[in-house]
Amino acid sequence: MQQERHQVVMTEGNIRTQMLRFALPIFVGHFFQQLYNTVDSLIVGNLLGPEALASVTSTAAYVYLMTGFFMGFSQGAGVVIARHVGARDEGAVRQAEHTAVALGLVSSALITLLGVTLSPTVLRLMGTPDNVFDQSSAYLCVYFSGAGFLVMYNMFVAILQAAGDSTHPLMYLIISSLLNIVLDYFFVGALKMGVEGAALATVICEAVSMLLSMIRLMRMRGALRLSLREIRLHANHARRILRYGLPTAMQMGIIDLSNMLVQSYINSFGSAAMAGIGASSRVEGFTFLPIMAFSMGLTTFVSQNLGARRKDRIREGIRFGVVCTTVVIGLIGGLTFLFAPRLVGLFSGDPEIIRYGTGRMRTCALFFVLVGFTHIASAIVRGLGRPMNPMVVTLVCWCLVRVVVLFTIGQVVHDIRLIYWIYPVTWSLSTIYYIFYLRRLYRGELRQDAA
């Protein structure tokens, strides 16, 4: 298969160098992607006040529910395309790529329709306080009007990364993120558009990054070149993408649905708790960036080498990814614990907001290693073509336990510390499961396949 300069085919060569070369641009790219919503929150919190900050940060669970579900299909597409890239099947790569784009267009239409129409109802069901309801609703209306740009961007990026190109998505994210900062200050600060201005800035920047990614694919050589005339659903590839993507989409959707229930409980403590815990979540998003980078890198690495029948490389890649991620996320957790008050204070100087945010951040930071290991293990299993496993683990160990605790203990004990501890406890459960599961893989099929 014809390979371009920025593509990384990881079926041969030094595993550590290839994975770091592939993961580093993803890490930086996710940094700028996380910068999108964080800049919104920083500017809104400092220019518009605590209630506006609460209205933006408290909508994150619903936004992630909608976008995460539909973007799960992009991960399924990435697994399928990476498998064909590893097998060097150009015809299959081309058909799978155009099928993925067609599915992305359908998903874009659905997320726009559902997001705009359901937002007010969902906010009421979440118990959003009246003093922030109108601003939250306005923010979501503007955001979901352009959410299709985000879905298509992630689909285009999944195609590029499946072929080993993580450099161009990084370039596009840097451009759009810097533009987002400028537009946030222009719409919110200069034009006084309020939270709607922050949402509009995000939508415009997502559209820019989507267009840049699409143009890149249209200019590529060989099987990965995107042709608008060839965009259609090929039944066999659509089934494979849905087979891998639907469990991932459901997994992400289930996580975010449980987070919405958690957010409903947080809302009962008022706008200061909403703003403080929302600010801590924004910071936490940055701390998990190494996890996201290595997770995506491992999924692509495992998928490509599975297609090339190089199980020996898969074993070595897994060891490197797990060790590297665990060390890095452990160090980040320690730094987060130490600087938690200052990090939350960037969003607001309100003492109550800082108290709530610091309490949650310091509790969770001690257990970042556990969530890191769970995400890495899920990525490995997904790359091996078993997307149902991470979905079931997430459903049982994370979501089911959180919901049960909130609807039992949470109804009797109204204590914000329950929110602080519910995440570390569920991270521990999934970690225990994956330790035994990966040991079984090493002693069983991976060892046998490598022989």
MILUMTI-930019 format. One record per residue: residue in one letter; x, y, z of N, C-alpha, C in turn. Coordinates in steps of 0.1 Angstrom, whole numbers, padded with zeros to 4 digits, always signed. Layout:
% MILUMTI-930019
aXYZXYZXYZ...
This chain:
% MILUMTI-930019
m+0008-0012+0000+0000+0000+0000+0009+0012+0000q+0005+0022-0008+0013+0035-0009+0012+0042+0004q+0023+0046+0010+0024+0052+0023+0029+0066+0022e+0022+0076+0028+0027+0090+0028+0036+0093+0040r+0043+0104+0039+0053+0107+0049+0048+0108+0063h+0036+0112+0065+0031+0114+0079+0023+0101+0084q+0023+0091+0076+0016+0079+0080+0026+0070+0088v+0021+0063+0098+0029+0054+0106+0023+0040+0106v+0029+0031+0098+0024+0017+0098+0033+0010+0109m+0026+0005+0119+0033+0000+0131+0035-0015+0131t+0035-0021+0119+0037-0036+0119+0051-0040+0118e+0061-0031+0116+0075-0034+0116+0082-0022+0123g+0095-0025+0127+0103-0015+0133+0102-0014+0148n+0109-0004+0154+0109-0003+0168+0096+0001+0174i+0091-0007+0183+0077-0005+0188+0076+0007+0197r+0086+0009+0206+0085+0021+0215+0086+0034+0207t+0095+0035+0197+0096+0047+0189+0083+0050+0181q+0078+0039+0175+0066+0041+0167+0054+0045+0175m+0052+0039+0187+0041+0042+0196+0042+0057+0201l+0054+0061+0205+0056+0074+0210+0054+0084+0199r+0059+0081+0187+0058+0090+0175+0043+0092+0172f+0036+0081+0173+0021+0082+0170+0013+0088+0181a+0017+0085+0194+0009+0090+0205+0011+0104+0209l+0023+0109+0207+0027+0123+0211+0018+0133+0204p+0016+0133+0190+0007+0142+0184-0007+0141+0189i-0011+0129+0192-0025+0127+0197-0026+0134+0211f-0016+0132+0219-0016+0139+0232-0017+0154+0231v-0009+0159+0223-0009+0174+0221-0022+0178+0214g-0027+0170+0205-0040+0173+0199-0052+0173+0209h-0052+0163+0218-0062+0162+0228-0061+0174+0238f-0049+0178+0240-0047+0190+0248-0054+0202+0243f-0053+0204+0230-0059+0215+0223-0074+0213+0222q-0078+0200+0221-0093+0198+0220-0099+0200+0234q-0092+0196+0245-0097+0199+0258-0097+0214+0261l-0088+0221+0254-0088+0236+0256-0100+0243+0251y-0107+0236+0242-0120+0242+0237-0129+0246+0248n-0134+0235+0255-0144+0238+0266-0138+0244+0278t-0125+0242+0280-0119+0248+0292-0118+0263+0290v-0114+0268+0278-0113+0282+0276-0127+0288+0277d-0138+0281+0272-0151+0286+0274-0154+0289+0289s-0151+0279+0297-0154+0279+0311-0145+0290+0318l-0133+0291+0315-0124+0301+0321-0129+0315+0318i-0132+0318+0305-0137+0331+0301-0151+0334+0307v-0160+0325+0306-0173+0326+0311-0173+0329+0327g-0165+0321+0334-0164+0322+0348-0158+0335+0353n-0148+0340+0346-0142+0353+0350-0149+0365+0345l-0156+0364+0333-0162+0376+0327-0177+0377+0331l-0184+0365+0332-0198+0365+0334-0203+0361+0348g-0194+0355+0356-0197+0352+0370-0200+0337+0373p-0202+0334+0386-0204+0320+0390-0216+0313+0384e-0227+0320+0382-0239+0313+0377-0237+0309+0362a-0231+0318+0355-0228+0315+0341-0218+0303+0340l-0208+0303+0349-0199+0292+0349-0206+0279+0352a-0215+0279+0362-0223+0267+0365-0231+0263+0353s-0237+0272+0346-0246+0269+0334-0238+0262+0323v-0225+0265+0322-0217+0259+0311-0211+0246+0315t-0205+0245+0327-0199+0233+0332-0209+0222+0335s-0221+0226+0340-0231+0215+0343-0237+0209+0331t-0236+0215+0319-0241+0208+0307-0232+0198+0301a-0220+0197+0307-0210+0188+0301-0214+0173+0300a-0221+0169+0310-0225+0155+0310-0235+0152+0299y-0244+0161+0296-0254+0159+0285-0247+0160+0272v-0238+0170+0271-0231+0172+0258-0222+0159+0255y-0215+0154+0265-0207+0142+0263-0216+0130+0260l-0227+0129+0266-0236+0118+0263-0240+0118+0248m-0244+0129+0243-0248+0130+0229-0236+0128+0219t-0226+0136+0221-0214+0136+0212-0207+0123+0214g-0205+0118+0226-0197+0106+0228-0204+0094+0222f-0217+0093+0222-0224+0081+0216-0221+0081+0201f-0223+0092+0194-0222+0092+0180-0207+0091+0176m-0198+0097+0184-0184+0096+0180-0178+0082+0183g-0186+0074+0190-0181+0060+0192-0180+0053+0179f-0189+0057+0170-0188+0050+0157-0175+0053+0149s-0169+0065+0152-0156+0068+0146-0145+0058+0151q-0146+0054+0164-0136+0045+0169-0138+0031+0162g-0150+0027+0160-0153+0015+0152-0147+0015+0138a-0149+0027+0132-0144+0029+0118-0129+0028+0118g-0122+0034+0129-0108+0034+0130-0102+0020+0131v-0109+0011+0139-0105-0003+0141-0106-0010+0127v-0117-0009+0120-0119-0016+0108-0108-0011+0097i-0107+0002+0096-0097+0007+0086-0083+0003+0089a-0079+0004+0102-0066+0000+0106-0063-0014+0103r-0073-0023+0105-0071-0037+0102-0068-0039+0087h-0075-0032+0079-0073-0033+0064-0059-0027+0060v-0055-0016+0067-0042-0010+0064-0031-0020+0068g-0033-0026+0079-0023-0036+0083-0022-0048+0074a-0033-0052+0068-0034-0063+0058-0030-0058+0044r-0029-0045+0042-0025-0039+0029-0035-0042+0018d-0048-0041+0022-0059-0044+0013-0065-0030+0009e-0060-0025-0002-0064-0011-0007-0078-0010-0010g-0084-0020-0016-0098-0019-0020-0107-0019-0008a-0104-0027+0002-0112-0027+0015-0110-0014+0022v-0098-0008+0022-0095+0005+0029-0104+0015+0023r-0105+0016+0010-0112+0026+0003-0127+0025+0006q-0133+0013+0005-0147+0011+0007-0150+0014+0022a-0142+0010+0031-0145+0012+0045-0144+0027+0048e-0135+0034+0042-0134+0048+0045-0146+0056+0040h-0151+0053+0028-0163+0060+0023-0176+0056+0031t-0176+0044+0035-0187+0040+0043-0187+0047+0057a-0176+0048+0063-0174+0056+0075-0179+0070+0074v-0176+0077+0063-0180+0091+0061-0195+0091+0059a-0201+0082+0052-0215+0081+0051-0222+0080+0064l-0217+0071+0073-0223+0069+0086-0221+0082+0094g-0210+0089+0092-0208+0101+0100-0218+0112+0096l-0222+0113+0083-0232+0122+0079-0246+0119+0085v-0249+0107+0086-0262+0103+0092-0262+0106+0107s-0250+0103+0113-0249+0106+0128-0250+0121+0130s-0244+0129+0121-0244+0144+0123-0258+0149+0123a-0266+0144+0114-0280+0149+0113-0288+0145+0125l-0286+0133+0130-0293+0128+0142-0289+0136+0155i-0276+0139+0157-0272+0146+0169-0277+0160+0169t-0278+0167+0157-0283+0180+0157-0298+0180+0160l-0305+0171+0154-0320+0171+0157-0323+0168+0172l-0317+0157+0177-0319+0153+0191-0314+0163+0201g-0302+0168+0198-0296+0177+0208-0304+0190+0210v-0308+0196+0199-0316+0209+0200-0330+0206+0206t-0337+0196+0202-0351+0194+0207-0352+0189+0221l-0342+0181+0225-0343+0174+0238-0337+0182+0250s-0328+0192+0247-0321+0199+0257-0329+0205+0268p-0340+0213+0266-0347+0218+0277-0353+0207+0286t-0358+0197+0280-0364+0186+0288-0353+0179+0297v-0342+0176+0291-0331+0170+0298-0326+0178+0310l-0325+0191+0308-0321+0200+0319-0331+0200+0330r-0344+0199+0327-0354+0198+0338-0353+0185+0345l-0351+0174+0338-0349+0161+0344-0337+0160+0353m-0327+0168+0350-0314+0168+0358-0316+0177+0370g-0327+0183+0371-0329+0192+0383-0321+0205+0382t-0318+0210+0371-0310+0222+0369-0317+0234+0376p-0310+0241+0386-0317+0252+0393-0322+0263+0384d-0332+0270+0388-0338+0280+0380-0328+0292+0376n-0319+0294+0386-0310+0306+0383-0300+0303+0373v-0298+0291+0368-0289+0288+0357-0296+0281+0345f-0309+0278+0346-0316+0271+0336-0316+0278+0322d-0319+0290+0322-0320+0297+0309-0307+0298+0302q-0296+0301+0309-0283+0302+0303-0279+0288+0298s-0281+0278+0306-0278+0264+0302-0285+0260+0289s-0298+0263+0288-0306+0260+0277-0301+0267+0264a-0298+0280+0266-0293+0288+0255-0280+0283+0249y-0271+0279+0259-0258+0274+0255-0259+0261+0247l-0268+0252+0251-0269+0239+0245-0276+0241+0231c-0285+0250+0230-0292+0252+0217-0282+0256+0206v-0273+0265+0209-0263+0270+0200-0253+0259+0197y-0249+0252+0208-0238+0242+0206-0243+0230+0197f-0255+0225+0200-0260+0214+0192-0264+0217+0178s-0266+0230+0175-0268+0234+0162-0257+0231+0152g-0245+0231+0158-0233+0228+0150-0225+0216+0155a-0232+0207+0163-0225+0195+0168-0221+0185+0157g-0228+0186+0145-0225+0177+0134-0210+0179+0129f-0205+0192+0130-0191+0194+0127-0182+0186+0135l-0185+0185+0148-0176+0177+0157-0176+0162+0153v-0188+0157+0150-0189+0143+0147-0181+0140+0134m-0183+0148+0124-0176+0146+0111-0161+0148+0113y-0157+0158+0121-0142+0159+0124-0136+0147+0130n-0143+0141+0140-0138+0129+0146-0138+0117+0137m-0147+0117+0128-0147+0106+0118-0135+0107+0109f-0133+0119+0104-0121+0122+0095-0108+0119+0102v-0107+0123+0115-0095+0120+0123-0093+0106+0125a-0104+0098+0128-0103+0084+0130-0097+0077+0117i-0101+0082+0106-0096+0076+0093-0081+0079+0092l-0077+0092+0094-0063+0095+0093-0054+0087+0103q-0059+0086+0116-0051+0079+0126-0051+0064+0123a-0061+0059+0118-0061+0044+0114-0050+0041+0104a-0047+0051+0096-0036+0049+0086-0022+0054+0092g-0022+0058+0105-0010+0062+0112-0006+0076+0111d-0016+0085+0106-0013+0099+0105-0019+0106+0117s-0011+0109+0127-0016+0117+0139-0011+0131+0139t-0003+0135+0129+0003+0148+0128-0006+0158+0123h-0013+0155+0112-0022+0165+0106-0034+0169+0115p-0041+0159+0122-0051+0162+0131-0046+0172+0142l-0033+0170+0146-0027+0179+0156-0027+0193+0151m-0022+0194+0139-0020+0208+0133-0034+0215+0132y-0044+0207+0128-0057+0213+0127-0063+0217+0141l-0061+0209+0151-0066+0213+0164-0059+0225+0170i-0046+0226+0167-0039+0238+0172-0045+0251+0166i-0047+0250+0153-0053+0262+0146-0066+0265+0151s-0075+0255+0152-0089+0258+0157-0090+0262+0172s-0081+0256+0180-0081+0260+0194-0076+0274+0196l-0066+0278+0189-0061+0292+0191-0072+0302+0186l-0079+0298+0175-0090+0306+0170-0101+0307+0180n-0103+0296+0187-0114+0295+0197-0112+0306+0208i-0099+0307+0212-0096+0317+0223-0099+0331+0218v-0095+0334+0206-0098+0347+0200-0113+0350+0199l-0120+0340+0194-0135+0342+0192-0142+0342+0205d-0137+0335+0215-0144+0336+0229-0143+0350+0234y-0131+0355+0234-0129+0369+0239-0137+0379+0230f-0138+0377+0217-0146+0386+0209-0161+0385+0211f-0166+0373+0211-0181+0371+0213-0185+0374+0227v-0178+0369+0237-0182+0371+0251-0178+0384+0257g-0165+0388+0254-0160+0400+0260-0164+0413+0252a-0161+0413+0239-0164+0425+0231-0178+0427+0228l-0185+0416+0222-0198+0417+0218-0209+0414+0229k-0204+0410+0241-0213+0407+0252-0225+0398+0249m-0221+0387+0242-0231+0377+0237-0234+0367+0248g-0227+0367+0259-0230+0358+0270-0226+0344+0267v-0233+0334+0273-0229+0320+0271-0231+0315+0257e-0241+0322+0250-0243+0318+0236-0231+0321+0227g-0224+0332+0231-0211+0336+0223-0201+0325+0225a-0200+0320+0237-0190+0309+0240-0193+0297+0231a-0206+0293+0231-0210+0282+0223-0208+0284+0208l-0211+0296+0203-0209+0299+0189-0194+0299+0185a-0185+0303+0194-0171+0302+0191-0166+0288+0190t-0172+0279+0198-0168+0265+0197-0173+0259+0184v-0185+0262+0180-0191+0256+0168-0183+0261+0156i-0179+0273+0155-0171+0278+0144-0158+0271+0143c-0151+0269+0154-0138+0263+0154-0139+0248+0150e-0150+0242+0155-0152+0228+0151-0154+0226+0136a-0161+0236+0130-0163+0236+0116-0150+0238+0108v-0141+0246+0113-0128+0249+0107-0120+0236+0107s-0119+0229+0119-0111+0217+0120-0117+0206+0112m-0130+0205+0110-0136+0195+0102-0132+0197+0087l-0133+0210+0083-0130+0213+0069-0115+0210+0065l-0106+0213+0075-0092+0211+0072-0089+0196+0071s-0096+0188+0080-0094+0173+0079-0099+0167+0067m-0111+0172+0062-0117+0167+0050-0108+0170+0038i-0103+0183+0037-0094+0187+0026-0082+0178+0026r-0076+0175+0038-0065+0166+0038-0067+0153+0032l-0079+0147+0036-0082+0133+0030-0085+0134+0015m-0090+0145+0010-0093+0146-0004-0080+0148-0012r-0069+0152-0005-0057+0155-0012-0047+0143-0011m-0050+0133-0003-0041+0122-0001-0040+0113-0014r-0029+0106-0014-0027+0097-0026-0031+0083-0022g-0034+0075-0032-0037+0061-0029-0051+0058-0024a-0052+0047-0017-0065+0042-0013-0072+0051-0003l-0065+0059+0004-0071+0067+0015-0076+0081+0009r-0075+0083-0003-0080+0096-0009-0095+0096-0008l-0101+0106-0002-0115+0108-0001-0121+0114-0014s-0131+0107-0019-0139+0112-0031-0153+0114-0027l-0158+0126-0028-0172+0129-0025-0182+0120-0033r-0178+0117-0045-0187+0109-0053-0188+0094-0049e-0178+0090-0041-0178+0076-0037-0184+0074-0023i-0189+0084-0017-0195+0083-0003-0208+0075-0004r-0208+0064+0001-0220+0055+0002-0218+0044+0012l-0228+0038+0016-0228+0027+0025-0225+0014+0018h-0214+0008+0021-0211-0006+0016-0215-0015+0028a-0225-0024+0025-0231-0032+0036-0222-0039+0044n-0212-0046+0038-0203-0054+0046-0194-0046+0055h-0189-0034+0050-0181-0026+0059-0190-0019+0069a-0202-0015+0066-0211-0008+0075-0213-0018+0087r-0215-0030+0084-0218-0040+0095-0206-0041+0104r-0194-0042+0098-0182-0043+0106-0180-0030+0115i-0182-0019+0109-0180-0006+0116-0190-0006+0128l-0203-0009+0125-0213-0010+0136-0210-0020+0146r-0204-0031+0141-0201-0042+0151-0191-0037+0161y-0180-0030+0156-0170-0025+0166-0174-0011+0172g-0182-0003+0164-0185+0010+0169-0196+0011+0178l-0207+0002+0176-0219+0003+0185-0216+0000+0199p-0208-0011+0202-0205-0013+0216-0197-0001+0222t-0188+0004+0214-0180+0016+0219-0189+0028+0222a-0198+0030+0212-0208+0041+0214-0217+0039+0226m-0221+0027+0228-0229+0024+0239-0222+0025+0252q-0209+0021+0252-0200+0022+0264-0199+0037+0268m-0196+0045+0258-0194+0060+0260-0208+0066+0265g-0219+0061+0258-0232+0067+0262-0236+0063+0276i-0233+0050+0280-0236+0046+0293-0228+0053+0304i-0215+0055+0301-0207+0063+0311-0213+0077+0313d-0217+0084+0301-0222+0097+0302-0236+0098+0308l-0244+0087+0306-0257+0087+0312-0256+0086+0327s-0246+0078+0332-0244+0077+0346-0239+0090+0351n-0230+0097+0343-0225+0110+0347-0236+0121+0348m-0247+0119+0340-0258+0128+0341-0266+0126+0354l-0267+0114+0358-0273+0111+0371-0265+0116+0382v-0252+0115+0381-0243+0121+0391-0244+0136+0391q-0245+0142+0379-0247+0157+0378-0260+0161+0385s-0271+0153+0383-0283+0156+0390-0282+0157+0405y-0274+0148+0410-0271+0148+0425-0263+0160+0428i-0254+0164+0420-0246+0176+0423-0254+0188+0423n-0264+0189+0413-0272+0200+0412-0280+0203+0424s-0283+0193+0432-0291+0194+0444-0283+0202+0455f-0270+0204+0453-0262+0212+0463-0261+0227+0459g-0267+0231+0447-0267+0245+0443-0256+0248+0433s-0256+0261+0429-0248+0265+0418-0233+0265+0422a-0229+0268+0435-0215+0268+0438-0209+0254+0437a-0216+0243+0441-0212+0230+0439-0211+0226+0424m-0221+0231+0417-0221+0228+0402-0208+0234+0396a-0206+0247+0399-0194+0254+0393-0181+0248+0398g-0180+0245+0411-0167+0239+0416-0164+0226+0411i-0173+0217+0411-0171+0203+0406-0169+0203+0391g-0177+0212+0384-0175+0214+0370-0161+0218+0366a-0156+0228+0374-0142+0233+0371-0132+0222+0374s-0134+0214+0384-0125+0203+0387-0125+0192+0375s-0137+0190+0369-0138+0181+0358-0131+0186+0346r-0131+0199+0344-0124+0205+0333-0109+0203+0334v-0104+0205+0347-0089+0202+0349-0086+0187+0348e-0095+0179+0353-0093+0165+0352-0092+0160+0337g-0099+0167+0328-0098+0164+0314-0084+0165+0309f-0077+0175+0314-0063+0176+0310-0054+0165+0316t-0057+0161+0328-0048+0151+0334-0050+0137+0327f-0061+0135+0321-0063+0122+0314-0058+0122+0300l-0052+0133+0295-0047+0133+0282-0037+0122+0278p-0027+0119+0287-0018+0108+0283-0026+0095+0282i-0036+0093+0290-0044+0081+0288-0050+0080+0275m-0056+0091+0271-0063+0091+0258-0053+0089+0246a-0042+0095+0247-0032+0093+0236-0027+0079+0235f-0023+0073+0246-0018+0059+0246-0030+0049+0243s-0042+0053+0247-0053+0044+0244-0055+0043+0229m-0056+0055+0222-0058+0055+0208-0046+0049+0201g-0034+0052+0206-0022+0046+0200-0022+0031+0201l-0026+0025+0212-0026+0011+0214-0037+0004+0206t-0048+0010+0205-0059+0004+0197-0055+0003+0182t-0049+0014+0177-0044+0014+0163-0032+0004+0162f-0023+0004+0171-0012-0005+0171-0016-0020+0171v-0025-0023+0180-0030-0037+0181-0038-0041+0169s-0046-0032+0163-0054-0035+0152-0045-0038+0139q-0035-0029+0137-0027-0031+0126-0019-0044+0127n-0013-0047+0138-0005-0059+0140-0014-0071+0140l-0026-0070+0144-0035-0081+0143-0038-0084+0128g-0040-0074+0120-0042-0076+0106-0030-0082+0099a-0018-0078+0104-0005-0084+0099-0001-0097+0105r-0009-0102+0115-0007-0114+0122+0006-0114+0130r+0009-0102+0136+0021-0101+0144+0018-0100+0159k+0013-0111+0164+0009-0111+0178+0021-0109+0188d+0033-0113+0183+0045-0111+0192+0047-0096+0194r+0045-0087+0184+0046-0073+0186+0035-0068+0195i+0023-0074+0194+0012-0069+0202+0015-0071+0217r+0021-0082+0221+0025-0085+0235+0035-0074+0240e+0045-0071+0232+0055-0061+0236+0049-0047+0236g+0040-0044+0227+0034-0031+0227+0025-0029+0239i+0018-0039+0243+0009-0039+0255+0017-0036+0267r+0028-0043+0269+0037-0040+0281+0042-0026+0281f+0046-0021+0270+0052-0007+0270+0041+0003+0273g+0029+0001+0266+0018+0011+0268+0013+0011+0282v+0012+0000+0289+0007-0001+0303+0017+0006+0312v+0029+0002+0311+0039+0007+0320+0041+0022+0319c+0042+0027+0306+0044+0041+0303+0033+0049+0309t+0021+0045+0306+0009+0053+0310+0008+0053+0325t+0010+0042+0331+0008+0041+0346+0018+0051+0353v+0030+0051+0348+0040+0060+0355+0037+0075+0353v+0033+0078+0340+0030+0092+0337+0017+0097+0345i+0007+0089+0345-0006+0093+0351-0004+0093+0367g+0005+0085+0372+0008+0086+0386+0014+0099+0390l+0024+0103+0382+0030+0116+0385+0020+0128+0384i+0012+0127+0373+0002+0138+0371-0008+0138+0383g-0012+0126+0388-0021+0126+0399-0015+0133+0412g-0002+0131+0414+0005+0137+0425+0005+0152+0424l+0008+0157+0412+0008+0172+0410-0005+0178+0411t-0015+0171+0406-0029+0176+0407-0034+0177+0421f-0030+0167+0430-0034+0168+0444-0027+0180+0450l-0015+0183+0447-0008+0194+0454-0013+0208+0450f-0016+0209+0437-0020+0222+0432-0035+0224+0430a-0043+0215+0435-0058+0216+0433-0064+0229+0436p-0062+0236+0447-0068+0249+0450-0065+0259+0439r-0053+0259+0435-0049+0270+0425-0055+0267+0412l-0056+0254+0408-0062+0250+0395-0077+0254+0395v-0084+0251+0405-0098+0255+0405-0100+0270+0406g-0091+0276+0413-0091+0291+0414-0089+0298+0401l-0084+0292+0391-0083+0298+0378-0097+0301+0372f-0107+0293+0376-0120+0295+0370-0129+0305+0378s-0126+0306+0391-0134+0315+0399-0127+0317+0412g-0128+0330+0418-0122+0333+0431-0131+0330+0442d-0143+0326+0439-0153+0323+0450-0149+0312+0459p-0147+0314+0472-0142+0304+0482-0150+0291+0482e-0164+0292+0480-0172+0280+0480-0169+0272+0468i-0168+0278+0457-0165+0271+0444-0152+0264+0445i-0142+0271+0451-0128+0265+0453-0129+0253+0462r-0137+0254+0473-0138+0244+0483-0144+0231+0477y-0155+0232+0470-0161+0221+0463-0151+0214+0453g-0146+0223+0445-0137+0217+0434-0125+0210+0439t-0118+0216+0450-0106+0211+0456-0109+0197+0463g-0121+0197+0469-0125+0184+0476-0126+0172+0467r-0132+0175+0455-0134+0164+0446-0120+0161+0439m-0113+0171+0435-0101+0169+0428-0090+0161+0436r-0089+0165+0449-0079+0158+0457-0083+0144+0460t-0095+0141+0461-0100+0127+0464-0097+0118+0451c-0100+0123+0440-0099+0115+0427-0084+0114+0423a-0076+0124+0425-0062+0124+0421-0054+0113+0426l-0058+0108+0438-0051+0097+0445-0053+0084+0437f-0063+0084+0429-0066+0071+0422-0066+0072+0407f-0059+0082+0401-0058+0084+0387-0052+0072+0380v-0043+0065+0387-0036+0053+0381-0046+0043+0378l-0057+0041+0386-0067+0031+0383-0075+0034+0371v-0079+0046+0369-0087+0049+0357-0078+0049+0345g-0065+0052+0346-0056+0051+0335-0054+0037+0331f-0053+0027+0340-0051+0013+0336-0064+0008+0330t-0075+0012+0335-0088+0007+0329-0089+0011+0314h-0086+0024+0311-0087+0029+0298-0078+0022+0288i-0065+0020+0293-0055+0013+0285-0060-0001+0282a-0064-0008+0292-0069-0022+0290-0080-0023+0281s-0090-0013+0282-0101-0013+0273-0097-0011+0258a-0087-0002+0256-0082+0001+0243-0075-0012+0237i-0068-0019+0245-0061-0031+0240-0072-0042+0236v-0082-0044+0244-0092-0054+0241-0100-0049+0229r-0102-0036+0228-0110-0031+0216-0102-0034+0203g-0089-0032+0204-0080-0034+0192-0079-0048+0188l-0081-0057+0198-0082-0072+0195-0095-0076+0189g-0104-0067+0187-0117-0070+0181-0127-0075+0190r-0127-0070+0203-0136-0075+0213-0143-0063+0220p-0150-0055+0212-0156-0042+0218-0166-0045+0228m-0173-0056+0229-0183-0059+0238-0178-0060+0253n-0165-0065+0254-0159-0066+0267-0158-0053+0275p-0152-0042+0269-0151-0029+0276-0165-0024+0279m-0175-0026+0270-0188-0021+0272-0194-0027+0284v-0193-0040+0286-0199-0047+0297-0192-0043+0310v-0179-0042+0310-0172-0038+0322-0176-0024+0326t-0177-0015+0317-0181-0002+0320-0195-0001+0325l-0204-0009+0319-0218-0009+0324-0219-0014+0338v-0212-0025+0341-0213-0031+0354-0205-0024+0365c-0192-0023+0362-0183-0018+0372-0184-0003+0375w-0187+0005+0365-0188+0019+0366-0203+0024+0368c-0210+0022+0357-0223+0029+0357-0233+0022+0366l-0235+0009+0366-0245+0003+0375-0242+0005+0389v-0229+0004+0393-0226+0007+0407-0229+0021+0411r-0225+0031+0403-0227+0045+0406-0242+0048+0407v-0250+0043+0398-0265+0045+0399-0271+0039+0411v-0267+0027+0414-0272+0020+0426-0269+0028+0439v-0256+0032+0440-0252+0039+0452-0260+0052+0453l-0262+0060+0442-0269+0072+0442-0283+0071+0446f-0289+0060+0441-0304+0058+0443-0307+0050+0456t-0296+0046+0463-0298+0040+0476-0292+0048+0487i-0279+0048+0489-0272+0056+0499-0274+0070+0497g-0274+0075+0484-0275+0089+0481-0289+0095+0485q-0299+0086+0486-0312+0091+0489-0314+0092+0504v-0305+0086+0512-0305+0086+0526-0295+0096+0532v-0283+0096+0526-0273+0105+0530-0270+0116+0520h-0274+0128+0523-0272+0139+0513-0258+0146+0517d-0247+0140+0511-0234+0145+0515-0226+0145+0502i-0220+0157+0499-0212+0159+0487-0200+0149+0486r-0195+0144+0497-0184+0135+0497-0187+0122+0490l-0200+0119+0489-0204+0107+0481-0200+0109+0467i-0201+0121+0461-0197+0124+0448-0181+0123+0447y-0174+0127+0457-0160+0127+0457-0155+0112+0455w-0161+0103+0462-0156+0089+0464-0162+0079+0454i-0173+0083+0447-0180+0073+0439-0172+0069+0427y-0163+0078+0422-0155+0075+0411-0143+0066+0414p-0135+0069+0424-0124+0060+0428-0129+0046+0431v-0140+0044+0438-0145+0031+0441-0148+0023+0428t-0154+0029+0419-0158+0022+0406-0146+0019+0397w-0136+0029+0398-0124+0027+0390-0116+0014+0396s-0117+0012+0409-0110+0001+0415-0116-0012+0410l-0129-0013+0409-0136-0025+0405-0132-0029+0391s-0131-0019+0381-0128-0022+0367-0113-0026+0367t-0104-0020+0375-0090-0023+0375-0088-0038+0379i-0095-0042+0389-0093-0056+0394-0097-0066+0383y-0108-0063+0376-0112-0072+0365-0102-0073+0354y-0097-0061+0350-0087-0061+0338-0074-0067+0342i-0070-0066+0354-0057-0073+0358-0058-0088+0355f-0069-0094+0359-0070-0108+0357-0073-0111+0342y-0080-0103+0335-0083-0105+0321-0071-0105+0313l-0062-0094+0315-0050-0093+0307-0040-0105+0310r-0040-0109+0322-0031-0120+0326-0036-0133+0318r-0049-0134+0317-0054-0146+0310-0050-0145+0295l-0051-0133+0289-0047-0132+0275-0032-0135+0273y-0024-0131+0282-0010-0133+0280-0006-0148+0282r-0013-0155+0291-0010-0169+0293-0017-0178+0283g-0027-0172+0276-0035-0180+0267-0032-0177+0252e-0042-0170+0246-0042-0169+0231-0031-0161+0225l-0026-0150+0232-0015-0142+0227-0002-0150+0227r+0000-0157+0237+0012-0166+0237+0012-0177+0227q+0000-0183+0225-0002-0193+0215-0001-0188+0201d-0007-0176+0199-0007-0171+0185+0007-0167+0181a+0015-0162+0191+0028-0158+0188+0038-0169+0185a+0034-0181+0190+0043-0192+0189+0044-0197+0174
